[in-house]
């Protein structure tokens, strides 16, 4: 169509009449997808009418939409969905989608040209875009429909017109129906105010998410009883009308009620007479009598079929001053009709509950959307917003209110990102989404103001005063504290009831807590702000609330007070920030410090104490400035922001010394030591602790001096000085108990358990750690209980309970993550990697270690970095990359040496000796391992000594020194706490079982010697099931020897078998069956089964690799299989 077709003039008389006719035809075709198409076409025509005079080509688009939709629906009048073919249904559904898309484009054009309300300074900057081009694109979008539905032939082809003339009776009947509808509308204009809203049932919103289950539930309720009477309640903009429309357009409702579905929009029913008129119009009652209610009831009683009506926005007539009783009478009259189902939408509570029998149970109030549904809604309107990280925060700021989300998305689609919209919302509030010429459906401000202007609030001025208080408290307010919060509001209960009735507040999940939706609170705070009198009352209440909860970690009420402050934390934060900004005082700063200290123990946040630092500068209070700076440093430390923590701590000590506060300065010095220890700067930490201890002793502060002593003991533990650390901790524990420091005593017991695990006393360590964790649960500080989780994970690692360790470490990681403790998360990742190594998941371990190392580098944690480097070396070694392993171990040893962590440096040295042994550098290996052994003996680490002895024994075997090897291995056995232990705490090292995976030739110089050595035990241990195990191991080693030249990892398997058998057989020499425990018998039996299964796999590999007798032409196509994979699996089987 190059120019406007005569379709619009031929079929209709103008856009307004066409919309009325289309809406009337909706009720004549009870088919949901057809009604959606009609609704979409009506919307396009209405919007196009508004821009027709400004944009070229709109009339062409309007005519095309008119022509297409009328050609589609004319033959469908009176038909049901089952009468429509599948192809036609698909075409109509496609047409609906295109019409909806066109509606969106035309709406965009309307916004561009509708500048009548934009100031002149803004007009020049308005981006109009290519309006005509966009309209032309919309027009061409219907080309396929013009073709599929043969629209041109219907309109322009004279033959088609002649054929239509032959069917004049039918056509004229249709036209007469249309004319009758038009005349009826005109006739009703005499009876009805033409300004009243249309009674056509609105189509289900094209963009409708998160309400599907609610709609299905309500439809089921309505259809389950003869005359359902329900009310959809909720604040403005929450989506009540949209839900009601979706219910009325639901296929089951359409089938059940057909054309007997009615919609009465009551938003303009400002008088009883207008309410009657709207109802008569909804029921299509043409009786001009004065008693319209009687005519309505007569109509409903005459037609005994089931009817349903929606009374939308019923709060308007219900709020008519002085006529509520009459409105209730009218409602009761409708409720008395037995075949009429009624659905009311309104703000507030159920009307007339003392006279009307609403269907039970009532519908729950309409709530805001979920985050997921709000996100989908926003992105459907504004797709480009999906990649903006601020979108979630923006939706949360809007409280997921559908109207606010929709309007914000439309505002953003004009060129602003969610980040920019969020910034504007924080400054401008609901003005961001306010349309000065809009109504309650297109303006959040208008929707809220309608509720505030209601007679309900006009007659109860205390309600708005209470709302202004609730609007500044985003955490909600418990009902029981309101009288003390605002003592000058005398009728609090009545004001609360009024706000609930007006749906300006809601009770949320906890019935006793009152909440205000974010758009409402933003609007009220901006346009109905809190009076100075009420603000001072609120401020003083919350400051007193803080002072009533003193915090002392050894006070039995400590946890109770923490919970009380946490309960009001959101409101406290809001009030204190405002007080610190507007009227700072020493009392406000002290309250802010105490409140932030409570957060330090639960969920550390720094914004309030940061504001307190600035306020203390304004009030010239060095006393509070130094304390707030020290607390701010502690919070940053808990957040693993060490550089910021250090700067704040140095500033705190400087201000304290200037003010002459030597006690606080000494505490700052001790905190500097804590910060250095967190970053594994042990020498600096020790110096700070010693200096702080001397300062506290000089000041007579015994409790703080003892704390410094305990911190030094922890340093000794970190550096492997276990004997010294144990003695100091036991002494400090007694002192803390005498001083009443129960938390400090528990802390000492935790570190004593830590030392037990470091020295291989795992069972004792587990029992003690569980007891300590239970004691920590009695305190508010959750970090103590979480650190016990990590300790338990380490103990499981030490006993090779890898899966148990993994579960505990993952639980700890999640808890650290919830608290924002990135340092704890990184260390838990490392723990998980160690469990991966123990289970042979080397690639998983490598990925976790590299991720943890990156995080720890960002935090400046040198000890953590060195630990990750060490375990990356373990991964390299187990994967046979010995050069990479050597390089990483040398790097880790240097890092541990610089940090003063002697036992970890010794473990690196021992591992370097192991690599030398693998490469047959026996002299170098012996020197490194013996040096490491001396270090472990000095530190009292028996497992470390035992591992070194195993390494030395393997060197003796390789060199053929069998008697010496036997002696050394027996010494190793006597030192072991478990059969094959894993690394010691705090940073474990590779166990014997892991070393056995490393490389061929680790324990013996040749398989033949090992066979002879093992077979010698056969005569020394005359126990049948032991001899079976020896025979199975010898058979497996023989096969491994045969394939070692082809599959290098076969040497690893042989070494592991040899290592296990030697450790088992050595203590059984000359023993009889009766001398062997049942547990050992069971383990040997299991081992024998595994060895036999592995032998089968090895035999299969041998056949694959033994190709000497296969012709060369076949060798090329022979499928050898994953030989190395089989061997790796077999090695893992022996874990």
N, C-alpha and C positions, 0 to 999 in steps of 0.2 A: 504494500500500500504506500504509494508515493504521497498521496494527499488524503485528507480526511474522507472517510467513506460516509455514505448516507446512513450507515447502520444506526448510529446514535440517534439521528433525527427521525429515522424511519421507525425504529422500535420503541424509543423512549422520548421523552420531551425535555431532557436535560439530565445532568449528573445527579441532581438531588432526587428526581423522580426515579431514576434508574436504581439508585441505592435502596429506596423504599420498596420498589418492586422486587429487587433481588432478596431483600430481607424477608419479604412476605412469602416469596417462593421457597425460602428455606424450610418453612413449616409444611409445605406441600410435598416435599421430597424427603422422607425420613431416612435418608441414607447418609451416614456420618461423613464418608469421604467426599460426597457431593456437597454437603453442607460446608465442609472446610473450603472447597473450591469457591463456593458462592461467597463465603465470608471474606476470603482473600481478595476476590474480585471487587467486592464492595469497598474494602479498605483501600485498594489501589485507586478506585474512582474518587473516593472522598479526598484522598491526599492530592490526587492530580487536579481536582477542581480548585484547590487552594493555590496552585502554582501556575494554572493555565494561562493567566494574563502576563506572566513574567518569562516563561520559558517556551521557546518555539518547539513545536512537535508534540506537545502534551495532548492536544485534542486528537491527534492521530492515534496516540497510545490509548486514550480513553475509548475512542470508537472501536479500536481493535479488541480491547478487553470486553466491551459491551457485546460486540458481535460474537466473539468466541464463546463467552459464557452462556449467552442466550441460545445459541445454536446447540450447545451441549445439553442444557437443562430442559429445553422445551419438550423433547420427546420422553423425558424421564419423569414428568409430572405424574404422581400417583403410583410410581413403581417402587418396589422394595429392592434391597441389596441383592437378593437372590435372583431378581429379574435382569440384572446387569451382567453382561459378559465379562470374562476375565480380562480380555484385551482392552475393552472400554474402561474398565476399572483402573487398569495400569495407566492408560492415557490420562484419565482424569486426575489420578494421583500425581502424575508428572506435571500436569498443568497446575495443580495446587502448589507444588514446590516452586515452579517458575513464577507464579503470581506472588507468592510470599517473598521471593527474592526481589522481584520487581517492586513490591511494596517497600522493601528496605531501601532500594536505590532511590525511589521517588521521595521517600522520607528524607533521605540525605540531601536531595535537591531542594526540598522544602526548607530545610535548615539553612541551606546556603542563601536562599533568596529572602527568607523571612528575617529581615534586619530592622523591622520597624521598631523593635524594642532595644536595639543596640545603640549605644551612644555614638556620637559622630566621630569621636577619636578612635573608636574601635572599628567603625565601618570600613575605614581605609585599609585595615589589616585583615579583613575577613577573606578567607580563601574560598572563592565561589566555585572554582573548578569548571570543567567543561560540562555545564548543565545540559545543553542541547545534545551534546554527544552521548551523554549518559542516558538521556531519554530515548535517543535513537537506538542505542544498544538494547534498551528494555523492549522497545517495539519489535526489533528484529528477533528478540528472544522468543517471540510467539510465532515465528514463521512456521515452525513445524506444526503447531496447533492449527494454524490456518489451513495447512495442507491436509493434516490428518482428519480434521472434522469438516473439510470441504466448505469452509466458511465463505470464501469468495463466491463459490457457486450458489450458495444459499442467498447471497445478497445481490449479486450482479447478473447472474444468469437468468435470462427471461424465461427460459424453459422451466427452471426451478420455481420461479414465481408463478408461472402458469399452473404447475403441478400443485403448488400451495393453494392457488385459487380454486382448483378442482376440489380441494378438501376445505373449502371455505367454511363449512359448518364447524369443522374442528378448530380451524385457525381463528374464526370469529369467536368461537367459544373461549379459546384461550385469551384472545384480546379482550373480550368482555370481562373475563375473570380479572385480567390485569386492570382494566378500567374500573371495575367494581372496587378493586382494592384501593385504587387511587382516589375514587370518589368517596370511598369509605373513610380514607385518611382525611380528606377534605371535610367530610361531614363531621368527623369526630373533632375537627379543629373548632367547630362551634361549641361542642360539648367540652372539649379538653383544651388546656393551655398548650399551644404548639411548641412552647419552649420546654415542655416536659421531655424527659429522655425517652428514647425508643424502647419498646417492649420486646424487640426481637431478642432471642436468646443469643448471647455472644458466642462466637466460635471458641473452641478450646485454644488457648494461647499457642502460637506456633512454637515458641520457645518455652518449654514447660518441663522442669527437672526437679527431682527430689520429692515429688508429691504423689508419685504413681501408686505406691502402696496405700497411702491415705485415701486416695480416690477410690481404689478398689474396695477398701474396707467400708467406706461410707455407702457406696453403691450396693454392696452386699447387705448392709443394714437396711437401706431403704426398701430394697426388693424383698426383704425377709418379713416385713409386716405390712398389714393392709393400708395403714395411713401413718407413715413415719413422720415424726415431728422433731427435727433436729435444728441445732444452731451452730454455725461456724463463728467462733469468737476469736478476737485477737486485735492487736493494735493496727493502726493505719499502715498500709504498705506491706503488710505481712503476707498478702496473697489470698485473702478470703474469697474475693470475687473470682479470681482465676480458678481456684479449686472448685467453686460452685459451677462455673461454666464447664469445666472438665467433667463434672458429674452429670450435668444436664446433656452433654454431648456424648456421654459414654454409650457405646452400642447397646448395652443391655437396657439402659434407661430409655433409649430411643425406641427399642423394640417393645418395651413394656408399655410406655405411655404414648408413643407415636406423636400425633399432633396435639396431644393434651398436656404438653409441657409449656409452662408459662413463666415469664420473667418480669418481675416488677422492680424497677430500679427506683428506690425510695430516696435517693440523695437530695431530691428537690421537693420532697413532701414536707414543706415547712408549715403546713396547716392541715387540719383534719380533712377539709374539703379536697385539697390537692392529693391527699393519700387515697381517698375514695376514687378520685379521677384516675390516678395511676393504676389502681387495682382494676377498675373497669376497663381501662385501656389494655392492660395485660391479658384479661380474659376475653378481650374483643367483644365487649358488651356494648351494643349500639343503642340500647334503651336510653332515651333522653330524660327519663323521669328524675325527679330530684333525689329519690331514695336509691342511690346507686348500689349501696350495700345489699339491699333487698334483691335487686336485679341480679347481682353476682351470686347470691345464695340460691336464688331460684334457678339460675342457669346450671349450677353445680348439682342441684338436686334432680333436675330434669335429666341430665346425662349421668347415669349411674356408673359409668366406667371410671377407672382409676385416673386421677389427675394429679399433677405435681406442679407446685409453684415455688419459685425462689423469691424471697423478699430481701433484696440486696440493699446494703447500707441502711438497715432498719433503725440505726441509732438516731437518724434525723427525725423521723416522726415520733420516736419514743421520747425525744428530748423537747417536744413542743411544750412550751411553758403553759401550765395550767390545763393541759388536755391529755395528760398521760392516762387518766382513767378512761377517757373516750377511746383513745388508741387501743388500750387494752381490751375494751369491749369489742372493737372491730376484730382484733386478733383472736379473741375467744370465739367470735362468731365463725371465723374461718376454721378454727380448730374443732368446732363442733360438726363440721362436714365429714362424714365417715369415709368418704372416698377421695379425700384430698390429702396428699402428702405435702408437707411444708418444710422448706429449708430456709432458715433465716441466717443472714450474714450481718454482723454488727460488731462494733467496738463495745466492750464492756461485758457485763454479766448477763445471764439468762433473764429475759423480761418476764414479769408476771408469774414467777414460779409459785406464788401462793394461790393462783387461780387456774393456771394452765398445766396440764399434764404432759410434760415433755417426755419423749420416748427415752427409756432408761436402758443401759447407762448412757449419759450424755456424751457427746463427742468431746475429745480433749481439745484445748485451745490450739489454734493454728500457730505453730512455732516457726522460728527462722529456719533457713535451709542449713544443711550440713555443709562442711567445707568442700566436700567433693561436688555436691550439687551446685553450690554457689560458683565454684570454679568453672564447671561446665557451662553454666548460664552466662558467665562473664565472657568466656572465650568464644561462645557461639556468637555473641554480639561483636566482640572485639578479638578476632583470632590472633592478631599480632602480639597480644599481651601474654601469650602462653609461655614465652621464654623469659619474662621479667621476674626476677627473684622476689620482688616486692609485692607480687600479686597476693600471696597468702596473707601478708600483713595488712594489705589494703582491705581485703575481704573481712578479716577479723575486726578491723577498725569500723567497718559497716555493720558488724554483728550479724552478717549474713542475711540481712533483711532483703527480701526479693526486690522490692521497689527501688531501694537504695542501690543494690547491686546492678540492676538493669540500667538505671539512670547514670550511674558512674561509668558503666561500660560504654554507653552511648556517648558520654562526654569524652571518654578516652579515645573512642574511635575517630574523633575529630582531630587527633594529632598529639595527644599527651600519653606518655607511658604510665604504667601503674606506679612507678617510682615517683614521677612528678605529681600524679594525682594524690598519692599518699601525703606528700609534702604539703600540697594545697589543703588537703583535708585537715591536717594538723593545725593549719593557720586559719582556714576559713570555715571549717565545719560543713554544715549542710548547704551553705551557699554555693559550694562547688557543683551541686546537682540541683540547684534551684532554677526553675523556669518561671520568670516573673508573670507570664501570661498563662501559666498552666493551671490545671485543676488538681484535685487530690490524686488523680491517676498518673500525673506527669510531674508532680512537684512534691518532694518530701516535706518541704517547709509548709506548703499549703495543707497537706494531709495532717501534719502535727498541729498546726494552728487551728484547724477545724475542731480538733479534740479540746484544745485549750479554751476555745471560745464557747464551748457547749454550756448550756444552762446548768449542767451538773457542777461544773467548776465555778461558774459565776456565783452560784448560790453557796459555795464552800471555799472562800478565799484561802483558808488554811491549807487546802489541798495543793495549790500552786506553790505556796511557801515550802511545804514539805517536798514537793517535786524538785524545787530548786536546790534543796539539800541533797536529795538522793542522786541528782544529776551529776554532782561532782565526785561521787563515791563509786568508782567503776567496779569495785569488788562486791557490790551488793551490801545491804544493811540488814542485820538481824533485827527482827521485830522487837525483841525484848530490850534492845539498847536505845531505841528511838526516843522514848521519853527523856532519858538522860542526855541524849545527843542534842535535842532541840527542846529544852524545857519551856521556851517561850511560846511554843505551839501547844495550846491547851487541849485541843480536841484532836489529838494524834490519831486515835482509832478511827474516828469518822473521816479524817482526811485520807488515811490509808485506804479505807473502804471506797471512797470516792475515786481515788486514782486507779484502784483495781477495776472498778466498774467502767471507767473510761478507757481501760486497757492502756493506760500510760505507764503502768508498772506491771511487772509479773513476778511470780514467786520462784521461777526457775525449778531446778531439781529438788531443792530443799524448800519446803513450804514456808518455813519461818524466815527465809531470807528474801528481801525485796530487791529486785533488779530493774534497771531502766535500760532499754535498748540504746545502743550507741547513737543512732541518728537522733533519737528523742533527747538524750542527754546533751548532745552537741548543740541542738537547736535551743533547748531551754537555757543552757549555760550562756549562750550568746545573746538571746533576745529576752530572757527572763532571769537575769543573773541573781545570785545569792546576795541578800542584803548584808551589810557590814555586821549587823547584830548577830545574824545567823552564822556568818563565817567565824566570828570570834567564838561563838558557842561550840561549833564543830572543832575548831583548832584546839581549844582548851580541853575538850573532851578527849581527843586522841593523844595529846601530850600527857594528860593524867593517866590515860590507859597504859602508856609505855612505862611511866614511873611506877605504876602498880604491879609491874612484872619485873622485879630486879633479877639480874642474871649472875649467878655464881655456880660454876660447874660442879662444885661439891655440895651445893644446896639440894636437898631432896626434892624441892619444888622446881628445880631447874627445867626439867623436861616439860612440866606443866606450863611454866611461863613461856617457854619456847613455842609450845603449841598455841597458846593464847595469842602471842604476837604473830605467829604464822597465819592464824585464822583471819586476822585483820591486816595482813601485810600489804595487800594491794591498796586499801584505803589509807593506811598509815603512810605508805610511800607517796601517794598523791597529796595528802594534806601536809606532810612535812616538807615536801619539795616546794609547795606553794608558800608555806610559812617562812621557809628559809629564804625564798626569793623576795617576798613582799615585806615581811616584818621580822627580820632575824633578831633573836635574843639568846641569852645564855641558856635559858630553859629549853628553847627550841633546838639549839645545837646539841645540848646534852641528850635530849630525847632522840635526836637523829643518830647520835653516836650509839646509844643503847639499842635502838632498833636495828641499826646496821650490824652491831655485834651479834644480835640474835640471828640475822641472816647468815653471818659467817659460819654458823654451825650447821645450817641446813642447806640453803641455796645462795651462796655468796653473790651479792650484787653491790655495785659500787656507786650507783648514781646518787643515793641519798647522802652518803658520807662524803662524796666529792663536793656536793652542794654545801655540806656542813663545813668543809675546809674553807671554801670561799666566804661563807658567812662569818666564820671565826676571824678571818682577815679583816672583814668589815667592822666587826665589833672589837678588834684589837685584843683578842683573847689567845695568847700564846699557849695557855694551859690546854684549851680545847683544840687548838690547831695542831699541836704536837700529838695529841691522842688520836685525833681523827686521821692524821697522816700515817701514824703507825697502824691503825686499823685498816686503812686503805691499802697499805703495803701488804698486810696479811691476806686481804681479799684477793689482791692481784697474785699473790703467791699461790693461793688455792686455785686460781684460774690458770696457773702455770705461766703467767706473764712476768717472768723473772726480772727483766730489765726495768720495767715500770715499778715493780715491787722494790727493787734496790734503790731507785731514785727517791721514791716516797719515804723509804726507811732512813736514808741519809738526811733528808729534809727534816724528818721527825726528830732525829737525834740532835740535829743542829738547833732547831727551835727549842727543844727541851733544855739543852745546855745554856742557851741564851736566857731562858726563863729561870735557870737555876734549879731545874727539876732533875736532880741526879739519879733518882730512882727510875724515872721513865727513860733517861738516857742509857742507863745500864740495861734496861729491858730491850731497848732498841739494839744495843750491841749484841745481846743474846739472839735476837731475831735475825741479825745479820749473819750469825753463825748458822742458824737454821736454813737461811737462804743459800749459803755456800754449800751446806751439806746436801741440799736438794739437787744442786748442780754438780755434786761429787767433787767439790773443791775442799778436800778434807783438811789439808794443812791450814788453809785460811779459816775454815770452820773451827778447828781446834783452838787456834789462836784467839778467835773471837769469844769462844766459850770460856776459855781460861781468864781472859781479861774481864769478861762480864761477871764471872764468879767472884773474882777479887773485888770488883766494885760493889757487888751485892753484899759480900762479907763485910766490907768496910762500912757499909750503910746499916749493917745489922739485919739485913733481910735474908733470914736463913732459908725460907721457902724457895726464893728465887735462886739462891746459891746452890741448893740441892738440885734444882731443875738444870742448872748448867752442868753439874756433875753427871746427871743422867744422860745429858746430851753427849758428853764426852765418851761415856760408856757405849752409846750407840755408834759413835764414830769408830771406837775400837772394834766393834762387831763388824762394821762395814769393811774394815781393813784387816780382818782375820785374826785379831788379837783376842781370841775367845776367852782364854783363862782370865785375863785381866778384866775384860768386859763383864764376865759372869760375876766376879767378886764385887765389882763396883755396883752393878745393878742390884745385887742382893742387899748391899749396904744402903743404897738409895731407897729401895723399896721399904725397908724398915723405917727410915727417916720420914718418908712421905706418909706412911700410915700413922706415925706419931704426930705429924703435923695436920692430920685430917684431910690430906690430899688423896682421896680415894681414886680419882681418875688417874693421877700420876702413878699410884701403886699398880693399877691395872696395866698401865703402859709398860711398867717395868716387867711385869709377868709376861706380857706379850713378847718382849725382847729376849727374855730368858728362854721361852719356847722356841724363838727364832734361832738362838744359839744351839739348842738341842738338835734342831733339824740340820743346821750347818755342819754339826759334828757327826751326823748320821744316826742320831737317836730318834728315829721317825715316830715310833709308837708313842713315846713320851711327849714328843712335840705335838702330835695330833691331839692327844688328850688335853694338854695344856692350852692349845690354841682354841679348841672348842669351848673350853671353860672361859677363856678370856673374851671370846666373841659374845658369849652370853652375858658377861659382865658389861661389855660395851653397849649392849642393847638398852641398858638402863640409863644411858646418857644420850643427850641430843646430838652429840657429834657422831655423825654417821661414817666419817672417814675411818674411825677406829675399827668398826665392824667390817668395813670394806677391805681394809688392809689385812684383817684376819682371813678373809676369803682368799686373798692372794697367797697368804702363808699356807693355807690348806691346799691350794693348788700346787704349790712348790713341794709340799710333803708328798702328795700323790705322784708328782714327777720323780721324786727321789726313790719311790718304791715301784716305779714303772707302771703305775696305774694311769695310763695315758688318757683313756676316755673319761675317767672321773676327773682328772686334772683339767681336761678340755672343758667339761661342763661347768666346773667351778670358775675357771678363768673367764669364760664367756659371760657368766652371771656377773662377775666383778666388772668386766668391761662395760656391760650395759649400765650398771649402777654409776660407774665413773662418768659415762657419757651423759646420763641424765643430770648429773651434777655439774656438767661442763668442765670436768677435770681432765683436760687433754693429756696431761702427763700420765695419769693413771691409765687412760685408754691405751696410750702407746706402750706402756710396760705390760699391760695385759695382752696386747698383740704379740709382744715378744714371748710371753708365756705360752700362748697358743702355738707359736712357731716351734717352740721346744717340744711340745707334745706332738706336733707334726713330724719332727725329726725322729722322735722315739718310735713312731709308727711307719717310718719310711716314706712319708709324704714330703719329699724334699723340695719339689717345686712350690707347693703350698707354703712351706716354711720360708723359702727364699722370698716370696712375694710379701708375706707378712713382715719379715724382718726388714726388708727395704722400706716398706711403708712406715714401720715403727721408727726406723732410723731417721727417716725424713722428718717425722714429727718431733723427735727428740733433738734433732739439729736445730729446728726452729725454736725450740724451747731452751736451747743452750745446755742441755743435760749431757755433760761429757761422759759420765758413768754409763748412762743408757746407750750412748753412741758406741762406746767401747764394747759393751755387752753384745750389741747387735753385730758388731764386726766379728766378735769371737764366734758367734753362732753361724754367721755366714761362712766362716772358715770350716765349721763342722759340716755344713751342707756341701761345700766344695769337696771336702775329704771323703764324705760318704758317696759322692758321685764320681770319685776317681780323679778329680782335678787337683792333683797334689801341689802343683806350682801355685795355683790361686789360693789354695788352703794355706800354704807356707807364708805367702805374702800377707794374707789377712791376719794370720796368727802373730806375725812379727809386728804388724801395725797395732793389733789389740794389746799385745804385751807392752809395747811402748806407752799406749794410752793408760793402761792400768798402772804402770810404773809411775807415771807422772801424777796420777791421782792418789798414789800410796796404797793401792788395793793389792797387797802382797799375795794373797792366796789366789787371786785371779791371774796375776802375772805368772805365778808358779804353774797354774793349770795350762796357760799358753805354752810355757816352756816344756812341760811334759808332752803336750800334743805335738810340738815341734820334734821332740825325740821320737814319738810314734811314727811321724812321717819319715824321719831318717831311717828308722827300722824298716819301714816298707820299701825304702829304696836301697836296702842292704848296706847302709852306712852305720854299721853297728857300733863303732867306737864313738862317733858323734852322738848316736842315739843314747848310748849308755851314759855319757857325760851329762846330757841334758836331763835325762830322767832321774839320775842320782841327785843332781842339783835341785830339781823340783821336789824330790822326796825329802831332802833336808829342810826345805822351806815348809812343807806340810807338817813335818815332825815338830818344827819350832812353833807352829801355830796350833798344834794339837788336833789336826784334821786327819782322823784315822782312815776315812774313806780315800782321801787323797794319797796317803801313804800306801794303802793297799793297791790302788790302781797303778802306782809307780812300781810296786813289787811285781805285779802281773806283767807290766811292760819289760822289766828286767828279766823275769823268768822266760818270756818269749824270746828274748835275745839269746839267753843261754841255750834254749832248745835249737835255735837256728845255728848256733855255733857248735852244736853237738855236745854241750856240757850238761848231760842229762841229770846227774846227781845234784849238781848245783841248781838246775832248773826245778827239780822236785822240792828241794829245800826252800827255795824262794817262793814257789807257789803255795807251799804249806803256810809260810809266814803271811802271805797275802790273804789266805783263807781265814786265818786267825784274826786279821784286822777288819774283815768285812762285817758290816752290820746286816746286809742282805746279800742274797746270792749274786745278783748283778745290779749294783746300785746305779742310779743316775746322778747327775752332778749335784754338788752341794749348794746350799743357799749362801748368799743371795743370788749369785749368778752361776748356775750350774755348769759343769763341764761334761765332756763326752764320756759316756760309760763304756765299760768293756764290751757290752753287747753292741754298742754303736761302732766301736773301733773294729770289731770283727767284720763289719761290713766294708771296711775301707779299701783294702787292696790285697791281691794275692801274695802269699809268702809272708804274711804278717807274723805268724807264730812259728812256723817251721821252715827249714831250708828246702825240704822236699817231702812229697807225699809219702814216699816209701819209708822214710825214717819215722814219720808220724804213725804210719800203720804198725810198724814194729813196736813203737812205744805204747800204742793203745792195746795191741795184742798181748803185751806183757802183763797188763792188768787182768787179762782173762783168767790166768792161773792164780793171781793174787786175791781175787774176789770170787769165791765159789758160790755165787748166788745166781740161780738160773735167769731171773728177769734182768739182772744187771748184765750177764753175759749176752743175752739177746740184744740188749741196747748196744753193747760193744760191737757185736757182729754186724748190726744194721749200720752203725756209723762207719765201720771199716769198709763195708760194701759200697756205701755212698762215696767215701773218699776215693776208692779205687776208680769208680766211674768218673768222678770229678777230675782225676788225674788224666784220664783218657781224653777229655774234652777241653782241658784248660788252654791248650794252644789255639783252639778255635773260638772259645767263648771265655773271654778274660775274667768275667765275673765269677766263673766256676771256682777260681782260687779263693774268692771271698767266702763262698759257701763252705769250702773245705776248711778254711781257717775258723769259721764260726763253729762248725761241728767239733773241731779239735778243741777249741777253747772251752766249749760247754762240757765236753766229756772229761777233760782234764780237771776242771773245777769240781765236777761231780765225783769222779773216781778217786781222786787223791785221798779224801777223808774216809773212803770205804775200804781201803786196803786191809786185808786180813779179817774183815768183818763177815758175819754170817747173816742169813736172812732175818733172824729174830732180832738182830741189832739195828735193823733199818726201820724207821718210822713209817706209819701208814701213809702219811702225806708224801714222803719221799717216794714210796712205792708207786703211788698214784701218778706223781710227776714223771717218774721214769717210764711208766707204762704209756703215758701220753706222748712222751718224747720218742719212744720207740715207734709208735704209730706214725708220728709226723716224719720220722726218718725214713720209714718204709714208703710213705706217700711221696716224699721228695725223691727217693731213689727211682721210683717209677717215672717221674718227670725227667730226671737226669738221664735215665735209660732212653727215653723218647728223644731227647736232644742228641744223645750219642748216635742214635740211628740216623738222625738228620744230617749230622756232621760227618759221619763215616761214609764218604762217597767214593772211596778208592775203586770199588768194583762197578761203579755206574758208568756207562759210556758217556763220553763228553757231550754227545748230542742231547742226552737227557738231563745232564747237570744244569744246562742253561735254563731249563723249564722247571727244575725241582723247587717246590715250595718248602723252604727250610723252616718257616714259622719264626716267631719272635723268641729266639733262644735266650737272649739276654733278659727278656721280660719274664720268661719261665724261671730263670735263675734268681732274679730280683724277688719274684713272688715267693720262691722257696726260702730265700734268706729272711724275708719278712715273716714267714711262717714260724721261724724260730725265735721271734722277739720275746 
